[in-house]
Amino acid sequence: MARLRPRAAAGTVWYLRLIALLNLVAVLLTPLRNTVRHHSEGEYFTPYLMTTGLATAVLSLFLAVAMRRRKRAAWIFNLGLGGVTFLLYVLALGWPGENHYNQHGFNYFSTVLTGLFMLCLVVSRKEFTSKGDRSNPKMAVATFFGGLVVGGTIGAVLVGFYNTLSGASLGDRFRYAIFRMITIDPSDKVLDVINVPSWLNAFINAMGAVLLLLVIYVAFRSPRGKELLNPEDEERLRELLEKQGERDSLGYFALRRDKAVIFSPTGKAAVTYRVVGGVSLASGDPIGDPEAWPGAIERWLAEAREHAWAPAVMGASEEAGVIYARHGLDALELGDEAIVELDEFSLDGRAMRVVRQAYNRVKRAGYTVRIRRHGEIPEAEMADLLSKADRWRDGQTERGFSMALGRLGDPADGRCVMLECHDAQGELRALLSFVPWGPKGLSLDLMRRDRETENGLMEFMVIELLEKGAAEVDLERVSLNFAMFRSVFERGSRLGAGPVLRLWRAVLGFFSRWWQIESLYRANAKYRPIWEPRYLLFEKSSEIPRIGLASARAEGFITAPSLPALFRRRHPRPTAPVAATAGLPTAERGGKG
């Protein structure tokens, strides 16, 4: 049975895929549609879920997807509906009478095929362990009946306007619309009094398909993962960072409070993640002792499979990628992180001439930089910094998840470093904020500047940190921005680059007009950094589009529909693990934009 269960589960998935394909063909081809309809309404019956409806085709396809993800709710749905169908078929075959159902060989074929599907369901019962949200069944039923009422009403009104025959009552028109939504053809009983254009029939069918999509989504959606970082978890993470924080430059970003955390059985390691669109999206390396990483990774993967979430990791290092690969995840290189060692950085030499000239030009203009820990900034000054940071933000959408802390000025982040750039008149013109990377490292979190300042201001501030950071904040290394697909831009511009590589570089250059992909690489390359590769980790290649969409939502490239800005607080105050200073505002979502 242990060997048969996975095969039986796969058999149910392929059956549903085949039925979805046949239903779609029946919708498109009139002869097949008429044949299936004749079998359904006459003395024949068809295999489980085989109809002429577009809605049934969509239902079969989504059930196949849910069964492939081993969702328990989909198994229960198929067992209930398929069991009733199979029982009715058996009773029909055993019903006495002449020229009845038991006189047609196709009915035996449909019964056997449906029975085999049910047998596969029973055999593979233990394979379907993924849990759904407890509110899904009630919401699905309410959505179905509410959608039928709304769609039937809209359809009845439109049929009343465009019907070319007379004698149809409101009930006939409503029933016509309901049948059209459920199946591609209505009952013959109303065809004598209703005749409408083909486009109206297609519109009503489309409403049925949309309703079914919505019901299926509500019925089989995965839990949203509402358990976010609490003060106790954050305190434990800070203890792990205190011991092992220098291993990963992205480690401090695990303290984002829109993430959840899973600890290893020993408590010496943890994986932080966020559930977005059914994807359990972790970022960076696990926190803590590498020897305990497998325990945390196993627990994270077990929870993802329990709730049918697709596991994925954004921005893992090569060391962590090897550990994740041992647990069944595959890797795809995302890009490179720019790391500058202070003892190796210098403005001398021909290669640094452009940067040196820009730095000297800004310095001659009278600009100065002040470097302080967040904990050293008085409350009133921090409030003024937050106000200007909000004013300089480019648009309402903040970007950043894997490499952004998501808050500024929180009292718990006193070890973060702030760079304030003032002009010759003493006016604040730009801000840079860095999070700790171990005891002697920093990782870039937030960049903001007045748009009216001259070019090169950010480069001036970074160089000031690289030259003075060792004395000011005991600094040895700095992690700057992440450059996606850096190797494509670098190798694609070399002599002898192949046509595929040049085409890929051109495509990325085109999208850089909106997402600053190439410009970030160019900006980082100025400092001649050490490039550390970062990887996207995933379990199945088929999940990459879904993971990409979830990552884009998490990073802020795609904004999901939400309440209007009028009803949304601009700066929600997160709960800090320690007593927060009263009256201190907290900037929303830092980001490196």
KAVENHU-V673944 format. One line per field, one symbol per residue. phi: phi as a letter, one per 30 degrees, with the letter a starting at -180 (. if undefined). A space follows every 10 residues. Layout:
BEGIN
phi = ???
END
This chain:
BEGIN
phi = .dddeddddd dddddddddd ddddddddcd eddddddddd ccccbceeid bccddddddd dddddddddh dddddddddd dddddddddd ddddddkchc edccdddddd dddddddddd dddceddccd ccdddeeddd dddddddddd dddddddddd dcdcccjddd dddddddddd ddbdbddddc ddbbbbdddd dddddddddd ddeddddddc ddediddcdc eddddddddd dddbdddbdc eddddecccc bbcdedicba ccabcbhicd ccbidecjde dceedddddd ddddddcidd dabciddddd edddddcjcc bbdclbccbc dddcdaddjd dcdddddddd dddddjdbbc cbdedcdded dddddddddd ddddiddcck bdbbdiabid edcdddcccc ccddciddba bbbbcdbidb bbbdcbbbad dddddjddde dddedddcdd ddbhcbabcc ddcdhedddd ddcddjdddd dddddddddd dddcchdddd dddddedhdd ccdbbccbcb dddeeddddd dddddjdbcd ebdeedccdd bdcddddbdd ddiddbdchd icc
END
